[in-house]
Every structure is written in C-alpha cells, then in structure tokens.
Amino acid sequence: MPWLVNASSAAATITDKARLAPGERLLVRGATGGVGSVAVQFGDAALDYRTTRPEDLGRFDVVVDVVGTDLGAYRARLDRRGRMVALAFDPDRIVMSMVGTGLRAALRPRRSKLFSNNPSAERMAELTRCVERGDIRPVIHAVLPMDDVAEAHRRLEAGGVRGKYVVDMGRP
Ligand SMILES: NC(=O)c1ccc[n+]([C@@H]2O[C@H](COP(=O)([O-])OP(=O)(O)OC[C@H]3O[C@@H](n4cnc5c(N)ncnc54)[C@H](OP(=O)(O)O)[C@@H]3O)[C@@H](O)[C@H]2O)c1
C-alpha cells in the first residue's frame, strides 16, 4: 500500500498539479525514490545528481521536486511557461523552507505549486490497474523479513536505495 500511495503522489503531481502535456520536458529530482521512481516513468532520460549541476541542465516545462533543497537553482531551469511542483521541504531549514515555498506558491501559483497527497479510491484503483497492465512498474530494491525493518530504515536514511523496500510480514 505505501508504494501505491507514493505512486498516487507521482501521478497526481504530474497530471493534476503540473498538467504535463505531450511533448513537454519533465525533470524529476529524487528519481530513484518511492515517488520519483514512478514520476520518472512519465519521462525517459536519467541523470546522477551527484555529478550533474543544475546549471548544466537544459530547460524544462515541469520540475517535480521531492528533495526540497536548492530549489532556486532548479526553478531557474524552467521555461517561460514552466511550473515547479514541490513535494518536500529542506530538512535542514524546515521552517524557512516551508515559508519560502508556501509564499512562492501563493504569489506565483502558475509557476510554483505545493502538493499534498490525498488520493481518492478511484485513483488508487486506476493505479492498481496500471500496475497490473504493466504500464507502471513498482521499483523494489529488496524484500526483507520483519526482523530487518530497523536496518531498512538505516539504509534508507543513508541514501542510495533504488525504489522501495518491501517488508514481508510473513517472514520473522
Ligand atoms: N507532498 C506530498 O503529498 C508528498 C507525498 C509523498 C512524499 N512526499 C515527500 O517527498 C519526499 C520523498 O519521498 P520518497 O518516498 O520518494 O523518498 P525516498 O524514497 O527516500 O526518495 C528520495 C529520493 O531523493 C534522492 N535525493 C536525495 N538527495 C538528493 C539531492 N540532493 N538531489 C537529488 N536527489 C536527491 C534520493 O536519492 P539517493 O538515495 O541516491 O540519495 C532518492 O532518490 C519526502 O520528503 C516525502 O515526505 C510528499
């Protein structure tokens, strides 16, 4: 279920909030994570954020951000009619980040948008069908037994996990 909720965040961000249209360029920041690994399936190229600076990127119609840091540098990559959708805040300066992102969304609602997920039952059912048809692929890093939950959290915090961990409730 948590993966499906992440998938619904990605789908709602791109379709409802950003209204990505065919032919537009989409940048997803945080593309290997739970939300990003679904969002990026709406696009095609992959870049490593550790070696690619924002100023080396081209222009984008939509930037979906699940990281929360350095938003100005990525906002600067938007085209004239581009829009950025922020799903996360900078964890090191959470209040300033919330205020800044909130203000920008209030002052320039077409260009800067905040997203908070509250998926409908229909959306969850639609996404389930997409997964069953193979239109969207869940990215699963590993399946772990219940006993390894703490270790899974440690690894998630360290970064470098591709997609989601699945916890097998039947395995002690
Ligand atoms: N607003 C909403 O409704 C909503 C909904 C869902 C999630 N969220 C928020 O979105 C955020 C991400 O959620 P998630 O489940 O996708 O988390 P996640 O699975 O931990 O993924 C985080 C992703 O960000 C990448 N990343 C970390 N630092 C980065 C940087 N400086 N530049 C580019 N990428 C970077 C990670 O890559 P590495 O591991 O390789 O570093 C990973 O791909 C969380 O803050 C969550 O609370 C908000």
The ligand as a Gaussian input file, in Angstrom:
#p B3LYP/6-31G(d) Opt

LIG

0 1
 N        3.554000      16.360000      -0.503000
 C        3.149000      15.083000      -0.560000
 O        1.966000      14.780000      -0.662000
 C        4.193000      14.010000      -0.532000
 C        3.863000      12.709000      -0.938000
 C        4.870000      11.743000      -0.911000
 C        6.162000      12.078000      -0.484000
 N        6.423000      13.349000      -0.082000
 C        7.763000      13.751000       0.366000
 O        8.647000      13.583000      -0.723000
 C        9.931000      13.246000      -0.235000
 C       10.442000      11.997000      -0.956000
 O        9.617000      10.862000      -0.652000
 P       10.051000       9.429000      -1.200000
 O        9.154000       8.427000      -0.571000
 O       10.151000       9.444000      -2.690000
 O       11.531000       9.330000      -0.532000
 P       12.745000       8.368000      -0.873000
 O       12.230000       7.060000      -1.352000
 O       13.644000       8.414000       0.308000
 O       13.472000       9.097000      -2.113000
 C       14.253000      10.265000      -2.005000
 C       14.998000      10.454000      -3.321000
 O       15.680000      11.713000      -3.311000
 C       17.025000      11.485000      -3.776000
 N       17.880000      12.577000      -3.309000
 C       18.360000      12.819000      -2.061000
 N       19.087000      13.947000      -2.058000
 C       19.044000      14.446000      -3.327000
 C       19.618000      15.595000      -3.958000
 N       20.355000      16.482000      -3.275000
 N       19.370000      15.779000      -5.282000
 C       18.598000      14.897000      -5.985000
 N       18.051000      13.794000      -5.442000
 C       18.272000      13.568000      -4.121000
 C       17.381000      10.102000      -3.247000
 O       18.493000       9.568000      -3.932000
 P       19.719000       8.868000      -3.105000
 O       19.066000       7.878000      -2.161000
 O       20.536000       8.232000      -4.175000
 O       20.407000       9.978000      -2.370000
 C       16.067000       9.376000      -3.586000
 O       16.021000       9.077000      -4.970000
 C        9.801000      13.077000       1.286000
 O       10.239000      14.271000       1.897000
 C        8.324000      12.873000       1.480000
 O        7.897000      13.330000       2.749000
 C        5.472000      14.316000      -0.093000

